[in-house]
Amino acid sequence: MNSFCKPKYEPVEYASVIVDHKNKCLYELIDGRNKRDLEDAALKFKGTENVKVVTLDLSSTFKSFAKNTFKNAHLVADKFH
């Protein structure tokens, strides 16, 4: 999980990404990076109980979201943060 700043012409300033490292593909692109944006997107996630590792920057929002959404996963800080 990570977030990035979108171009100025976009209506939402930030976006969040969730990547499937095992299959090397984008799993979800979420407009925004706040708790509600993430939780709304998570409503359609399937198999969250099967996720073993979540790599993320350790922002309090991402950390809380990951703990609540991927309950069986081990959280790992990405090496860029």
Stockholm file with secondary structure:
# STOCKHOLM 1.0

chainA/1-81         MNSFCKPKYEPVEYASVIVDHKNKCLYELIDGRNKRDLEDAALKFKGTENVKVVTLDLSSTFKSFAKNTFKNAHLVADKFH
#=GR chainA/1-81 SS CEEEECCTTSSSSEEEEEEETTTTEEEEEEECCSHHHHHHHHTTCCCGGGCCEEEECCCHHHHHHHHHHSTTCEEEECTTC
#=GC SS_cons        CEEEECCTTSSSSEEEEEEETTTTEEEEEEECCSHHHHHHHHTTCCCGGGCCEEEECCCHHHHHHHHHHSTTCEEEECTTC
//
